[in-house]
Structures are given as C-alpha cells and as structure tokens.
Amino acid sequence: MAERIPPKAHAAYQRIHATDEFAELKRSYLRFVVPLTVAFMTWYLLYVLMSNYAGDFMAHKVAGNINVALIFGLLQFVSTFAIAIWYARFAARRMDPIADRLRAEYDEEITR
C-alpha cells in the first residue's frame, strides 16, 4: 500500500520543486553525474574491448607476473573509489547546502 501524503506536505513540495534553488540543485547534480558516468562507462568499455580484441597488448608483462590487463582491472577499482570520493566532496560543498536549506523550508512549512 502506498503511503498517503498529506495535502499540506504535497503543496509544500510542489512549491519548493518550482523554485530556482531546486532547479539549480538538479542542474548541479546532472552536470556532475552525467559527464562522469559517460567517462567511466567509456573507460570500462575500453577495458572490455581491449581485453577482447587487444589480447597481445593486454598480456604484455609490465613487471614479473603483472600484465597490462591486471593494471587496467585494478585501475577500474581505483577510478570507482576516486569518483565516489570526488562526488562526496562535490555534494558536500555544492549540493548539500542547497538541499539543507530546501529541507529546512519544507520542514518549517509543513509544521506550521
């Protein structure tokens, strides 16, 4: 069963959703997430394609038993964590202050 939202809460959300601050919050989010998602997926697909079609290059030994494919694979993890840390810092600096203000407005409006 879906949760029933009181009309007052719905009206408050609709009002805040229409503000320039909310639009800026969405724009800021999309400006960060979309390019990084495309970049990461391109990087991942490059790894997959090279693993399939550039086997000799990927099998090239760099040091001991460490080859290019292993380095690429480990860099997938490094880039995943780097993007997560970068996003957390970005959100804390650019998005959280706006979201906190909007949440405070919403809470104040529905408790009146």
N, CA, C and O atoms as a DFTB+ gen file, in Angstrom:
448 C
 N C O
     1  1       0.841      -1.169       0.000
     2  2       0.000       0.000       0.000
     3  2       0.895       1.244       0.000
     4  3       1.872       1.310       0.746
     5  1       0.563       2.209      -0.826
     6  2       1.331       3.443      -0.925
     7  2       1.057       4.338       0.279
     8  3      -0.044       4.366       0.828
     9  1       2.089       5.060       0.662
    10  2       1.958       5.982       1.790
    11  2       1.129       7.194       1.352
    12  3       1.334       7.735       0.266
    13  1       0.208       7.606       2.192
    14  2      -0.616       8.776       1.890
    15  2       0.149      10.027       2.313
    16  3       0.640      10.130       3.437
    17  1       0.232      10.954       1.398
    18  2       0.931      12.211       1.669
    19  2      -0.113      13.273       1.960
    20  3      -1.024      13.489       1.160
    21  1       0.015      13.935       3.101
    22  2      -0.952      14.986       3.423
    23  2      -0.920      16.109       2.377
    24  3       0.141      16.415       1.835
    25  1      -2.050      16.710       2.098
    26  2      -2.112      17.790       1.097
    27  2      -1.143      18.934       1.400
    28  3      -0.559      19.518       0.488
    29  1      -0.976      19.249       2.691
    30  2      -0.073      20.335       3.079
    31  2       1.373      19.998       2.677
    32  3       2.092      20.859       2.170
    33  1       1.789      18.760       2.903
    34  2       3.142      18.330       2.548
    35  2       3.314      18.323       1.029
    36  3       4.357      18.730       0.516
    37  1       2.305      17.867       0.326
    38  2       2.371      17.833      -1.142
    39  2       2.483      19.251      -1.697
    40  3       3.278      19.501      -2.603
    41  1       1.699      20.169      -1.164
    42  2       1.736      21.565      -1.627
    43  2       3.102      22.184      -1.348
    44  3       3.633      22.919      -2.181
    45  1       3.668      21.891      -0.185
    46  2       4.989      22.422       0.165
    47  2       6.037      21.882      -0.807
    48  3       6.894      22.628      -1.280
    49  1       5.967      20.610      -1.096
    50  2       6.919      20.010      -2.043
    51  2       6.774      20.643      -3.424
    52  3       7.769      20.983      -4.063
    53  1       5.533      20.799      -3.882
    54  2       5.305      21.388      -5.204
    55  2       5.872      22.807      -5.282
    56  3       6.465      23.190      -6.291
    57  1       5.687      23.580      -4.217
    58  2       6.202      24.949      -4.201
    59  2       7.730      24.945      -4.253
    60  3       8.333      25.689      -5.028
    61  1       8.349      24.105      -3.426
    62  2       9.813      24.057      -3.389
    63  2      10.358      23.500      -4.699
    64  3      11.391      23.959      -5.187
    65  1       9.678      22.525      -5.264
    66  2      10.103      21.937      -6.535
    67  2      10.152      22.981      -7.648
    68  3      10.949      22.847      -8.577
    69  1       9.329      24.002      -7.575
    70  2       9.264      25.033      -8.610
    71  2      10.274      26.160      -8.407
    72  3      10.351      27.060      -9.243
    73  1      11.048      26.138      -7.322
    74  2      11.988      27.230      -7.043
    75  2      13.237      27.129      -7.904
    76  3      13.582      26.064      -8.415
    77  1      13.907      28.276      -8.048
    78  2      15.180      28.313      -8.773
    79  2      16.253      27.515      -8.036
    80  3      17.120      26.911      -8.668
    81  1      16.199      27.509      -6.711
    82  2      17.184      26.746      -5.933
    83  2      17.080      25.253      -6.220
    84  3      18.099      24.576      -6.352
    85  1      15.864      24.737      -6.318
    86  2      15.672      23.317      -6.620
    87  2      16.179      23.005      -8.019
    88  3      16.822      21.979      -8.239
    89  1      15.890      23.891      -8.963
    90  2      16.375      23.704     -10.335
    91  2      17.904      23.710     -10.364
    92  3      18.517      22.916     -11.078
    93  1      18.517      24.606      -9.588
    94  2      19.978      24.657      -9.511
    95  2      20.540      23.378      -8.906
    96  3      21.579      22.885      -9.346
    97  1      19.860      22.839      -7.902
    98  2      20.273      21.581      -7.284
    99  2      20.262      20.446      -8.317
   100  3      21.208      19.663      -8.389
   101  1      19.210      20.361      -9.100
   102  2      19.122      19.331     -10.140
   103  2      20.185      19.533     -11.216
   104  3      20.829      18.580     -11.653
   105  1      20.364      20.797     -11.640
   106  2      21.373      21.098     -12.669
   107  2      22.770      20.731     -12.182
   108  3      23.554      20.119     -12.907
   109  1      23.064      21.112     -10.953
   110  2      24.372      20.833     -10.370
   111  2      24.630      19.330     -10.331
   112  3      25.714      18.867     -10.687
   113  1      23.638      18.582      -9.902
   114  2      23.743      17.124      -9.847
   115  2      24.005      16.543     -11.237
   116  3      24.920      15.741     -11.423
   117  1      23.198      16.954     -12.200
   118  2      23.316      16.406     -13.556
   119  2      24.628      16.805     -14.218
   120  3      25.210      16.013     -14.961
   121  1      25.110      18.039     -13.957
   122  2      26.379      18.476     -14.532
   123  2      27.551      17.644     -14.023
   124  3      28.557      17.493     -14.716
   125  1      27.425      17.114     -12.832
   126  2      28.483      16.263     -12.297
   127  2      28.308      14.816     -12.742
   128  3      29.248      14.196     -13.238
   129  1      27.115      14.285     -12.567
   130  2      26.879      12.854     -12.738
   131  2      26.934      12.409     -14.200
   132  3      27.545      11.384     -14.503
   133  1      26.322      13.142     -15.093
   134  2      26.245      12.688     -16.488
   135  2      27.632      12.589     -17.134
   136  3      27.956      11.540     -17.689
   137  1      28.466      13.644     -17.082
   138  2      29.786      13.514     -17.715
   139  2      30.653      12.422     -17.069
   140  3      31.359      11.695     -17.768
   141  1      30.598      12.312     -15.749
   142  2      31.415      11.293     -15.098
   143  2      30.907       9.891     -15.399
   144  3      31.703       8.959     -15.517
   145  1      29.615       9.728     -15.524
   146  2      29.063       8.422     -15.889
   147  2      29.501       8.038     -17.297
   148  3      29.909       6.902     -17.539
   149  1      29.414       8.979     -18.215
   150  2      29.842       8.717     -19.597
   151  2      31.342       8.399     -19.627
   152  3      31.766       7.462     -20.302
   153  1      32.135       9.178     -18.898
   154  2      33.584       8.946     -18.873
   155  2      33.911       7.580     -18.282
   156  3      34.733       6.847     -18.832
   157  1      33.275       7.232     -17.167
   158  2      33.570       5.951     -16.547
   159  2      33.119       4.798     -17.429
   160  3      33.845       3.812     -17.559
   161  1      31.952       4.890     -18.033
   162  2      31.477       3.813     -18.899
   163  2      32.383       3.664     -20.132
   164  3      32.625       2.547     -20.591
   165  1      32.877       4.777     -20.662
   166  2      33.816       4.727     -21.784
   167  2      35.100       4.018     -21.355
   168  3      35.614       3.160     -22.073
   169  1      35.607       4.381     -20.190
   170  2      36.809       3.767     -19.632
   171  2      36.593       2.268     -19.415
   172  3      37.466       1.460     -19.733
   173  1      35.440       1.902     -18.878
   174  2      35.130       0.486     -18.640
   175  2      35.023      -0.277     -19.962
   176  3      35.587      -1.363     -20.098
   177  1      34.305       0.285     -20.932
   178  2      34.150      -0.385     -22.222
   179  2      35.481      -0.506     -22.963
   180  3      35.718      -1.483     -23.673
   181  1      36.349       0.494     -22.791
   182  2      37.686       0.404     -23.366
   183  2      38.421      -0.806     -22.795
   184  3      39.067      -1.551     -23.532
   185  1      38.322      -0.997     -21.493
   186  2      38.936      -2.149     -20.824
   187  2      38.379      -3.458     -21.382
   188  3      39.137      -4.377     -21.695
   189  1      37.067      -3.539     -21.503
   190  2      36.432      -4.762     -22.020
   191  2      36.832      -5.009     -23.474
   192  3      37.189      -6.129     -23.840
   193  1      36.775      -3.972     -24.297
   194  2      37.116      -4.129     -25.711
   195  2      38.586      -4.505     -25.893
   196  3      38.917      -5.364     -26.711
   197  1      39.449      -3.868     -25.137
   198  2      40.867      -4.199     -25.251
   199  2      41.135      -5.618     -24.761
   200  3      41.992      -6.316     -25.304
   201  1      40.405      -6.039     -23.741
   202  2      40.570      -7.412     -23.261
   203  2      40.155      -8.418     -24.330
   204  3      40.743      -9.493     -24.441
   205  1      39.146      -8.064     -25.110
   206  2      38.651      -8.970     -26.152
   207  2      39.458      -8.893     -27.449
   208  3      39.717      -9.917     -28.081
   209  1      39.852      -7.687     -27.843
   210  2      40.435      -7.510     -29.173
   211  2      41.906      -7.126     -29.189
   212  3      42.515      -7.107     -30.259
   213  1      42.490      -6.824     -28.054
   214  2      43.917      -6.474     -28.000
   215  2      44.607      -7.377     -26.986
   216  3      45.307      -6.914     -26.085
   217  1      44.392      -8.667     -27.157
   218  2      44.914      -9.648     -26.210
   219  2      46.418      -9.597     -26.043
   220  3      46.928      -9.734     -24.932
   221  1      47.137      -9.399     -27.148
   222  2      48.598      -9.335     -27.046
   223  2      49.049      -8.139     -26.216
   224  3      49.952      -8.250     -25.386
   225  1      48.415      -7.004     -26.450
   226  2      48.765      -5.816     -25.666
   227  2      48.424      -6.016     -24.195
   228  3      49.235      -5.707     -23.322
   229  1      47.233      -6.528     -23.919
   230  2      46.800      -6.714     -22.534
   231  2      47.648      -7.781     -21.824
   232  3      47.795      -7.730     -20.603
   233  1      48.197      -8.726     -22.556
   234  2      49.022      -9.781     -21.961
   235  2      50.468      -9.343     -21.754
   236  3      51.256     -10.066     -21.144
   237  1      50.817      -8.166     -22.258
   238  2      52.188      -7.668     -22.128
   239  2      52.575      -7.557     -20.653
   240  3      51.884      -6.906     -19.869
   241  1      53.682      -8.199     -20.286
   242  2      54.163      -8.187     -18.898
   243  2      54.807      -6.835     -18.596
   244  3      55.640      -6.345     -19.359
   245  1      54.414      -6.253     -17.492
   246  2      54.971      -4.970     -17.061
   247  2      56.082      -5.216     -16.045
   248  3      57.173      -4.656     -16.162
   249  1      55.803      -6.050     -15.055
   250  2      56.794      -6.398     -14.031
   251  2      56.422      -7.759     -13.467
   252  3      55.321      -7.935     -12.944
   253  1      57.319      -8.711     -13.567
   254  2      57.039     -10.042     -13.051
   255  2      55.814     -10.640     -13.728
   256  3      55.760     -10.715     -14.955
   257  1      54.831     -11.065     -12.941
   258  2      53.585     -11.618     -13.492
   259  2      52.492     -10.570     -13.650
   260  3      51.346     -10.915     -13.939
   261  1      52.819      -9.333     -13.469
   262  2      51.839      -8.241     -13.601
   263  2      51.807      -7.799     -15.060
   264  3      52.811      -7.366     -15.626
   265  1      50.613      -7.925     -15.650
   266  2      50.479      -7.519     -17.052
   267  2      49.555      -6.295     -17.162
   268  3      48.978      -5.840     -16.175
   269  1      49.438      -5.790     -18.365
   270  2      48.629      -4.594     -18.618
   271  2      47.173      -4.829     -18.222
   272  3      46.548      -3.931     -17.659
   273  1      46.622      -5.994     -18.494
   274  2      45.222      -6.288     -18.162
   275  2      44.985      -6.192     -16.656
   276  3      43.965      -5.659     -16.221
   277  1      45.917      -6.702     -15.864
   278  2      45.776      -6.626     -14.410
   279  2      45.808      -5.173     -13.939
   280  3      45.029      -4.776     -13.072
   281  1      46.702      -4.398     -14.508
   282  2      46.779      -2.975     -14.139
   283  2      45.489      -2.260     -14.517
   284  3      44.949      -1.498     -13.715
   285  1      44.980      -2.497     -15.743
   286  2      43.705      -1.898     -16.153
   287  2      42.581      -2.304     -15.212
   288  3      41.767      -1.470     -14.814
   289  1      42.536      -3.577     -14.859
   290  2      41.488      -4.065     -13.954
   291  2      41.561      -3.400     -12.592
   292  3      40.536      -3.001     -12.041
   293  1      42.759      -3.277     -12.046
   294  2      42.923      -2.613     -10.741
   295  2      42.590      -1.127     -10.830
   296  3      42.051      -0.544      -9.889
   297  1      42.918      -0.521     -11.970
   298  2      42.579       0.898     -12.144
   299  2      41.071       1.123     -12.204
   300  3      40.602       2.225     -11.920
   301  1      40.308       0.096     -12.569
   302  2      38.844       0.204     -12.521
   303  2      38.395       0.452     -11.079
   304  3      37.543       1.302     -10.824
   305  1      38.968      -0.288     -10.154
   306  2      38.637      -0.094      -8.733
   307  2      39.095       1.274      -8.253
   308  3      38.357       1.975      -7.561
   309  1      40.304       1.648      -8.619
   310  2      40.839       2.954      -8.201
   311  2      39.939       4.076      -8.715
   312  3      39.596       4.990      -7.965
   313  1      39.559       4.009      -9.982
   314  2      38.719       5.082     -10.541
   315  2      37.331       5.088      -9.906
   316  3      36.747       6.156      -9.723
   317  1      36.797       3.925      -9.570
   318  2      35.490       3.866      -8.902
   319  2      35.542       4.573      -7.556
   320  3      34.679       5.396      -7.250
   321  1      36.545       4.258      -6.756
   322  2      36.675       4.900      -5.445
   323  2      36.988       6.386      -5.578
   324  3      36.483       7.199      -4.803
   325  1      37.815       6.745      -6.552
   326  2      38.145       8.162      -6.762
   327  2      36.893       8.963      -7.122
   328  3      36.689      10.065      -6.613
   329  1      36.064       8.412      -7.992
   330  2      34.829       9.111      -8.379
   331  2      33.892       9.229      -7.184
   332  3      33.265      10.271      -6.991
   333  1      33.790       8.173      -6.378
   334  2      32.919       8.218      -5.191
   335  2      33.386       9.289      -4.212
   336  3      32.567      10.032      -3.672
   337  1      34.687       9.375      -3.980
   338  2      35.226      10.401      -3.075
   339  2      35.020      11.785      -3.659
   340  3      34.634      12.711      -2.945
   341  1      35.274      11.932      -4.954
   342  2      35.090      13.209      -5.629
   343  2      33.629      13.655      -5.531
   344  3      33.352      14.820      -5.245
   345  1      32.701      12.730      -5.767
   346  2      31.282      13.070      -5.682
   347  2      30.894      13.465      -4.254
   348  3      30.153      14.429      -4.062
   349  1      31.380      12.740      -3.266
   350  2      31.052      13.058      -1.874
   351  2      31.519      14.469      -1.527
   352  3      30.793      15.215      -0.871
   353  1      32.698      14.834      -1.951
   354  2      33.212      16.189      -1.684
   355  2      32.423      17.240      -2.452
   356  3      32.089      18.296      -1.915
   357  1      32.127      16.942      -3.712
   358  2      31.340      17.857      -4.536
   359  2      29.968      18.087      -3.912
   360  3      29.517      19.225      -3.786
   361  1      29.309      16.999      -3.524
   362  2      27.969      17.112      -2.934
   363  2      28.016      17.885      -1.631
   364  3      27.148      18.721      -1.380
   365  1      29.002      17.626      -0.803
   366  2      29.106      18.333       0.482
   367  2      29.328      19.830       0.269
   368  3      28.810      20.652       1.026
   369  1      30.089      20.178      -0.749
   370  2      30.414      21.581      -0.995
   371  2      29.323      22.319      -1.768
   372  3      28.976      23.446      -1.417
   373  1      28.776      21.695      -2.818
   374  2      27.877      22.402      -3.718
   375  2      26.407      22.077      -3.540
   376  3      25.562      22.961      -3.679
   377  1      26.081      20.825      -3.235
   378  2      24.684      20.414      -3.236
   379  2      24.060      20.378      -1.846
   380  3      22.908      20.779      -1.678
   381  1      24.794      19.909      -0.859
   382  2      24.226      19.762       0.481
   383  2      23.737      21.080       1.088
   384  3      22.678      21.096       1.715
   385  1      24.477      22.192       0.921
   386  2      23.945      23.454       1.485
   387  2      22.584      23.832       0.887
   388  3      21.691      24.277       1.607
   389  1      22.431      23.657      -0.405
   390  2      21.156      23.975      -1.060
   391  2      20.077      23.014      -0.574
   392  3      18.979      23.440      -0.217
   393  1      20.387      21.725      -0.558
   394  2      19.417      20.719      -0.120
   395  2      19.019      20.938       1.338
   396  3      17.854      20.760       1.695
   397  1      19.973      21.320       2.181
   398  2      19.662      21.578       3.591
   399  2      18.716      22.766       3.745
   400  3      17.788      22.725       4.552
   401  1      18.954      23.828       2.965
   402  2      18.051      24.990       3.015
   403  2      16.650      24.619       2.558
   404  3      15.662      24.999       3.185
   405  1      16.571      23.870       1.457
   406  2      15.260      23.472       0.945
   407  2      14.545      22.548       1.923
   408  3      13.332      22.657       2.104
   409  1      15.277      21.652       2.547
   410  2      14.674      20.745       3.533
   411  2      14.160      21.531       4.740
   412  3      13.084      21.242       5.264
   413  1      14.936      22.526       5.177
   414  2      14.515      23.348       6.311
   415  2      13.239      24.123       5.962
   416  3      12.326      24.226       6.782
   417  1      13.184      24.664       4.743
   418  2      11.969      25.359       4.294
   419  2      10.778      24.412       4.296
   420  3       9.695      24.759       4.768
   421  1      10.987      23.226       3.768
   422  2       9.917      22.228       3.697
   423  2       9.440      21.863       5.104
   424  3       8.239      21.868       5.372
   425  1      10.368      21.549       5.994
   426  2      10.005      21.173       7.360
   427  2       9.252      22.294       8.068
   428  3       8.265      22.058       8.766
   429  1       9.740      23.524       7.873
   430  2       9.079      24.671       8.504
   431  2       7.662      24.845       7.962
   432  3       6.724      25.118       8.711
   433  1       7.527      24.684       6.663
   434  2       6.224      24.882       6.027
   435  2       5.196      23.823       6.456
   436  3       4.030      24.156       6.670
   437  1       5.601      22.584       6.583
   438  2       4.615      21.547       6.927
   439  2       4.330      21.479       8.422
   440  3       3.344      20.864       8.828
   441  1       5.174      22.100       9.252
   442  2       4.912      22.077      10.704
   443  2       4.110      23.287      11.159
   444  3       3.690      23.340      12.315
   445  1       3.888      24.260      10.280
   446  2       3.095      25.439      10.659
   447  2       1.635      25.082      10.797
   448  3       0.816      25.946      11.110
